[in-house]
Amino acid sequence: MTGYSGSGKTTLAYELERKLYEEGVLTKVLDGDVLRQGINKGLGFSMEDRTENIRRTAELAKQLCSCGIVVICSLITPTNDLRKLAESIIGEQHFILYHISTPLEVCEKRDVKGHYAKARSGELKEFTGVSNPFEQPNNSTFSIDTSQLSIDESVVIMYHHIFPFIKI
């Protein structure tokens, strides 16, 4: 899943994981914020660090997929080049891109982590949507706007698309 901070990626990822688990599907969420506390600790938000963040996450997702685990990645992934990098590592047959297209204004109003306020004040540098751009995906499977759809409605859309491809 790709989208702005505050778009609903993490919430959707964990809800989709829960729904798949209820169906007996082994899943794992790889959330950008969690990964930055461990395997991607020390990486900033420069393009070089973002590339390494995505590369490491994609390599981990690839390894988990090879074991039959459905991996749900929740990262901002602001450029089409970074999304292509992830797809090339994970493999086209295992890669579905959901654009959580909640408008920036809505994400900024939510600002649950306080990132937008810090970025606007200059305290947080290189923040997507404020000082760094976000490219609209040119190859997303679905676009989901959580300001228009509930979490449950959004998860149902993702679930019905992904479930036919899962081997139980």
VOGU-3710 file (C-alpha; in Angstrom, 3 decimals, decimal comma):
1> mtgysgsgkt> 0,000/0,000/0,000  1,207/3,437/-0,874  -0,120/6,822/0,192  0,482/9,852/2,342  1,144/9,652/6,059  -2,257/9,577/7,728  -4,056/8,149/4,689  -5,051/4,968/6,531  -2,435/2,532/5,204  -1,508/1,011/8,547
11> tlayelerkl> -5,098/0,682/9,738  -6,119/-0,962/6,462  -3,090/-3,277/6,498  -3,845/-4,630/9,968  -7,568/-4,947/9,254  -6,874/-6,832/6,019  -4,432/-9,057/7,901  -7,124/-9,789/10,500  -9,694/-10,660/7,828  -7,296/-12,965/5,993
21> yeegvltkvl> -6,267/-14,600/9,276  -9,935/-15,338/9,993  -9,972/-17,230/6,671  -6,948/-19,272/7,735  -4,427/-17,351/5,635  -0,954/-16,848/7,105  -0,171/-13,145/6,789  2,359/-10,586/7,940  2,138/-6,802/7,891  5,348/-4,926/7,174
31> dgdvlrqgin> 4,608/-1,389/8,354  7,035/1,408/7,554  6,917/2,939/11,033  7,562/-0,413/12,724  10,364/-1,312/10,326  12,064/2,030/10,999  12,287/1,024/14,670  14,182/-2,169/13,820  15,505/-3,452/10,504  15,419/0,028/8,939
41> kglgfsmedr> 16,493/1,918/12,053  18,781/4,823/11,327  17,395/5,496/7,866  16,142/9,014/7,281  13,905/10,407/4,590  16,461/11,388/1,956  15,919/9,725/-1,407  18,931/7,500/-0,770  17,540/6,377/2,603  14,023/5,936/1,194
51> tenirrtael> 15,435/3,724/-1,556  17,261/1,579/0,996  14,126/1,439/3,182  12,061/0,141/0,253  14,797/-2,232/-0,917  15,157/-3,858/2,512  11,404/-4,109/2,971  10,933/-5,636/-0,479  13,695/-8,184/0,146  12,032/-9,192/3,418
61> akqlcscgiv> 8,626/-9,392/1,719  10,129/-11,578/-1,010  11,544/-14,001/1,546  8,235/-14,223/3,414  6,296/-14,713/0,148  8,595/-17,598/-0,765  7,336/-19,350/2,392  3,707/-18,910/1,352  2,997/-15,975/3,623  0,769/-13,189/2,324
71> vicslitptn> 2,743/-10,022/3,028  0,957/-6,695/3,349  3,364/-3,775/3,107  2,325/-0,352/4,348  4,822/2,315/3,326  4,540/5,803/1,870  6,738/4,863/-1,136  6,465/8,325/-2,727  7,785/7,694/-6,255  6,938/5,398/-9,133
81> dlrklaesii> 10,612/4,416/-9,365  10,562/3,154/-5,770  7,355/1,224/-6,440  8,953/-0,344/-9,530  11,996/-1,268/-7,436  9,784/-3,050/-4,900  7,897/-4,873/-7,654  11,134/-5,973/-9,350  12,430/-7,443/-6,078  9,194/-9,065/-4,890
91> geqhfilyhi> 8,180/-10,265/-8,358  5,307/-9,155/-10,537  3,275/-12,297/-9,755  3,282/-11,444/-6,024  2,908/-7,670/-6,252  -0,410/-5,846/-5,939  -0,292/-2,083/-5,427  -3,084/-0,354/-3,548  -2,978/3,432/-3,626  -4,580/4,777/-0,473
101> stplevcekr> -5,555/8,006/-2,184  -6,917/9,957/0,758  -6,376/13,657/-0,069  -3,409/15,398/1,532  -5,706/17,935/3,257  -7,547/15,102/5,030  -4,296/13,380/6,016  -2,943/16,638/7,359  -6,084/17,234/9,437  -5,760/13,740/10,899
111> dvkghyakar> -2,025/14,250/11,651  -2,167/11,550/14,334  1,634/11,517/14,678  2,128/15,280/14,509  4,391/14,938/11,465  2,647/17,493/9,263  2,778/20,169/11,974  6,501/19,486/12,487  7,132/19,538/8,726  5,230/22,813/8,278
121> sgelkeftgv> 7,244/24,391/11,094  10,519/23,193/9,542  11,293/20,868/12,446  10,872/17,760/10,260  12,808/17,885/6,999  12,115/15,959/3,787  8,522/15,061/4,623  6,311/13,701/1,839  3,477/16,028/0,954  5,090/19,093/2,510
131> snpfeqpnns> 8,730/19,443/1,454  8,989/16,279/-0,665  6,646/15,308/-3,492  4,366/12,282/-3,785  3,920/10,931/-7,307  0,508/9,534/-8,115  0,959/5,823/-8,876  0,775/4,964/-12,535  0,217/1,250/-11,998  -1,952/0,806/-8,901
141> tfsidtsqls> -4,451/-2,038/-8,815  -6,985/0,001/-6,879  -7,279/3,497/-5,494  -8,959/3,691/-2,093  -9,886/7,003/-0,477  -10,509/6,544/3,245  -12,203/9,936/3,411  -14,914/8,480/1,148  -14,949/4,834/2,239  -14,995/3,353/5,719
151> idesvvimyh> -12,194/1,073/6,854  -14,558/-1,912/6,562  -15,606/-0,960/3,009  -11,986/-0,449/2,005  -10,899/-3,805/3,442  -13,735/-5,599/1,640  -12,539/-4,139/-1,683  -8,972/-5,305/-1,046  -10,045/-8,684/0,310  -12,283/-9,537/-2,647
161> hifpfiki> -9,537/-8,632/-5,056  -6,714/-10,484/-3,333  -8,464/-13,589/-1,982  -8,863/-15,405/-5,339  -5,060/-15,352/-5,730  -4,340/-16,917/-2,340  -3,654/-20,632/-2,177  -4,890/-22,108/1,094
//
